[in-house]
Amino acid sequence: MKFRLASALLLALIFPGCIQSIAIHSVGGILDFGFQAFNEESDLEIGRSALASNLKLVEALIKADPGNEKLMLYAAQGFDAYALAFAEDDSAQRARALYARAKEYGLEALEKRGVPRAKVDGDEAGLRQALGELSIDDVPAVFWTALSWGSYINVSRDQTSAVADLPNVKAMMEFVMSKDSTYYYGGAPLFFGTVEAITPQALGGKPERARDFFERALAINGGKFLLTYVYYAKTYCVQTLHQEMFDSLLNKVDQASIDVLPEARFANAVAKQKSKALRARESELF
């Protein structure tokens, strides 16, 4: 398989025209299985190495085929995952750079879907109008762009210019919520739960509304996507000083089998790592 992948990539980078298109299509098919295998990986060190190499491969392919929306979405997902798993808890600056990279690839994919950059960067009303012309088929592009952008804002809350973009990100996630709230294990309600929970009540945050969103996400994923519990504990429980619930939610993460959701072992391994880190800070959080 490695020989086939290397050969296809070499063809993609060397030969122009039809042969290059065939080669890129071949590698793209292999990448489908590669990212599936990555998501099923439970060892974070193996996941780190695999993701880093796959991301450089994807970027090489994008250079060979700049208009390939599928590759752009892989890049957006991959850089978002890398930032979440291997940068966010150690270096806000590094996480910010990786989330920005994910966001840019997402925006390029979204532009291919008919949402021009000017609309995304413009006022909220104009963006909502553009989103209104999309369909459920556009949910992945909108979701991964909004998620990486929202994550960028979350690690840049000390920057007014970044926080000012939140209404547009929320508009994009509202689109996802309206078209398919179940996408990515309830990713949209999980996003809104987190946003509502971290927003101070004086600025319009609604803790109980946040709780409703988290519960909705859990109902969608059956409590098997463990990052839901982590963000529920990290945001809602900390903001409301609900320590007993904090412990209960993290216990669910710690006690869950890594195989509870085989197709998301990597995300759940990240959740277990983040749960451990949160427990280490419990005394300062409460």
Secondary structure, DSSP 8 states (H G I E B T S, - for coil): -HHHHHHHHHHHHH--HHHHHHHHHHHHHHHHHHHHHHHT---HHHHHHHHHHHHHHHHHHHHHSTT-HHHHHHHHHHHHHHHHHHTTTT-HHHHHHHHHHHHHHHHHHHHHTT--HHHHHS-HHHHHHHHTT--GGGHHHHHHHHHHHHHHHHTTTT-HHHHTTHHHHHHHHHHHHHHHTTHHHHHHHHHHHHHHHHS-GGGT--HHHHHHHHHHHHHHHTT-STHHHHHIIIIIIHHTT-HHHHHHHHHHHHHS-TTSSGGGHHHHHHHHHHHHHHHHTHHHH-
